[in-house]
Amino acid sequence: MPAGVGGESSGAKVSTSSTSGMGAVSTSSTSGMFSVLVVCTGNICRSPLAEHLLRARFAAAGVAARVKSAGTRAMVGHDMTAEAAALALEYGAADMPHAAQQLTPELIAEADLVVTATREHRSAVVSMYPKSTRYAFTLKQLARLMAAVEARPAVGAGDFIEAIAASRGMTPPPADPLEDDIEDPYRQSSAVYARTAAAIDAAVTTISTGIIASVGKR
């Protein structure tokens, strides 16, 4: 298993709260909004799909959140692939423009939560910004951990993520570590794209539901 995927120590980020007409969210962001960063390789398939779905779920629930995505080897300036863009709409995201951007330490540092497509991406995030070990997960890992930790309403998203991080050492990892990864559909068949989108949607549904519940929304 790559370094930093399981058994990490948890720690608190300095937090503030936002209650400006939407869900109260514990956050370390200077904007007062809970900030999520999604990471994959090129930032044209998996991460923007997850970004758009997360943004749609938070907006529908009235939760103030800022969602961005980036790539470890980004195809800077490129739009989502046509397949990923179509699947984002199919799963309920708004039709929004996208321009791929390169992952930077600054993007990681300003996030309250980083979710990645694979364990390799998570390792790259932690290598670039070591403090993120406390709040970086793969999408499927975070969904798996959230399923084992009950979100207490109005505890705040930041506190909820801390509780999830603290549970890592107590939650058994999957028998096959690859189960925490989402495959790359780039230049693959429509069947691979569909399988990838379904996995992303399932993870996003669990993650967004937990965060929405943690700020007292339904």
Residue pairs with C-beta under 8 A, 6 or more apart in sequence:
1 119
1 173
1 177
2 119
2 120
2 122
2 123
3 123
3 126
4 122
4 123
4 126
4 133
4 136
5 119
5 122
5 123
5 138
5 141
5 173
5 177
5 180
6 168
6 169
6 173
7 168
7 169
8 133
8 134
8 165
8 168
8 169
9 133
9 134
10 134
10 162
10 165
10 166
10 168
11 134
11 162
11 165
12 162
13 28
13 112
13 134
13 135
13 158
14 28
15 26
15 27
15 28
15 156
15 158
15 159
16 26
16 27
16 28
16 29
16 32
17 24
17 25
17 26
17 27
17 32
17 156
18 24
18 25
18 27
18 32
18 33
18 34
18 64
20 32
20 64
21 64
22 62
22 63
22 64
23 61
23 62
23 63
23 64
23 212
23 215
23 216
23 217
24 154
24 156
24 215
24 216
25 33
25 34
25 63
25 64
25 65
25 156
25 157
25 158
25 215
26 34
26 155
26 156
26 157
26 158
26 159
27 33
27 34
27 35
27 112
27 157
27 158
28 35
28 112
28 158
29 35
29 66
29 110
29 111
29 112
30 110
31 66
32 64
33 64
33 65
33 66
34 63
34 64
34 65
34 66
34 112
34 113
34 157
34 158
34 211
35 65
35 66
35 67
35 68
35 110
35 111
35 112
35 113
36 51
36 54
36 65
36 66
36 67
36 68
36 111
36 112
36 113
36 114
36 115
37 67
37 68
37 69
37 70
37 107
37 108
37 110
37 111
37 113
37 114
37 115
38 47
38 48
38 50
38 51
38 54
38 67
38 68
38 69
38 70
38 114
38 115
38 116
38 139
39 47
39 69
39 70
39 71
39 72
39 103
39 114
39 115
39 116
39 117
39 121
39 122
39 124
39 125
40 46
40 47
40 69
40 71
40 72
40 116
40 117
40 118
40 121
40 184
41 71
41 72
41 73
41 74
41 117
41 121
41 184
41 186
42 71
42 73
42 74
42 75
42 78
42 100
42 186
43 69
43 70
43 71
43 74
43 75
43 78
43 100
43 101
43 102
44 71
44 75
44 78
44 79
44 80
44 81
44 84
44 98
44 100
44 186
45 80
45 81
45 83
45 84
45 184
45 185
45 186
45 193
45 196
46 84
46 117
46 182
46 184
46 185
46 196
46 200
47 69
47 70
47 71
47 117
48 69
48 80
48 84
48 88
48 98
48 100
49 80
49 84
49 87
49 88
49 91
49 93
49 196
49 197
49 200
50 69
50 115
50 117
50 139
50 200
50 203
50 204
51 67
51 68
51 69
52 88
52 93
52 94
52 96
52 98
53 88
53 91
53 92
53 93
53 200
53 201
53 204
53 208
54 65
54 67
54 204
54 207
54 208
55 65
55 67
55 93
55 94
56 92
56 93
56 94
57 92
57 204
57 205
57 208
57 209
57 212
58 64
58 65
58 67
58 208
58 211
58 212
61 208
61 212
61 217
61 218
62 217
63 157
63 211
63 212
63 215
63 217
65 157
65 211
68 107
68 111
69 101
70 100
70 101
70 102
70 103
70 104
70 107
71 100
71 101
71 102
71 103
72 103
72 121
72 124
74 100
74 101
74 102
74 103
75 100
76 99
76 100
76 101
76 102
77 99
77 100
78 99
78 100
79 85
79 97
79 98
79 99
79 100
80 88
80 98
81 186
83 185
83 190
83 193
84 185
84 193
84 197
85 98
87 193
87 194
87 197
89 95
90 197
91 197
91 201
101 107
103 124
103 125
103 128
104 128
105 128
105 129
108 114
108 125
108 128
108 129
108 132
108 136
109 129
109 131
109 132
111 132
111 135
112 135
112 157
112 158
112 161
113 135
113 136
113 137
113 157
113 161
114 122
114 125
114 132
114 135
114 136
114 137
115 136
115 137
115 138
115 139
115 142
115 203
115 207
116 122
116 125
116 136
116 137
116 138
116 139
117 138
117 139
117 181
117 182
117 184
118 138
118 180
118 181
118 182
119 138
119 141
119 177
119 180
119 181
120 181
121 138
122 136
122 137
122 138
122 141
125 132
125 136
126 132
126 133
126 136
134 162
134 165
135 161
135 165
137 145
137 164
138 180
138 181
138 182
139 182
139 200
139 203
139 204
139 207
140 179
140 180
140 181
140 182
140 199
140 203
141 180
142 164
142 203
142 207
143 202
143 203
143 206
143 207
144 171
144 174
144 180
145 164
145 167
145 168
145 171
146 164
146 206
146 207
146 210
147 206
148 167
148 171
149 160
149 163
149 164
149 167
149 210
151 160
151 210
151 211
151 213
151 214
152 160
152 214
153 213
153 214
153 215
153 216
154 214
154 215
154 216
155 163
155 214
156 214
156 215
157 211
157 214
157 215
159 214
160 210
160 211
160 214
173 180
174 180
182 196
182 199
182 200
182 203
183 192
183 195
183 196
183 199
184 196
185 192
185 193
185 195
185 196
185 197
212 218
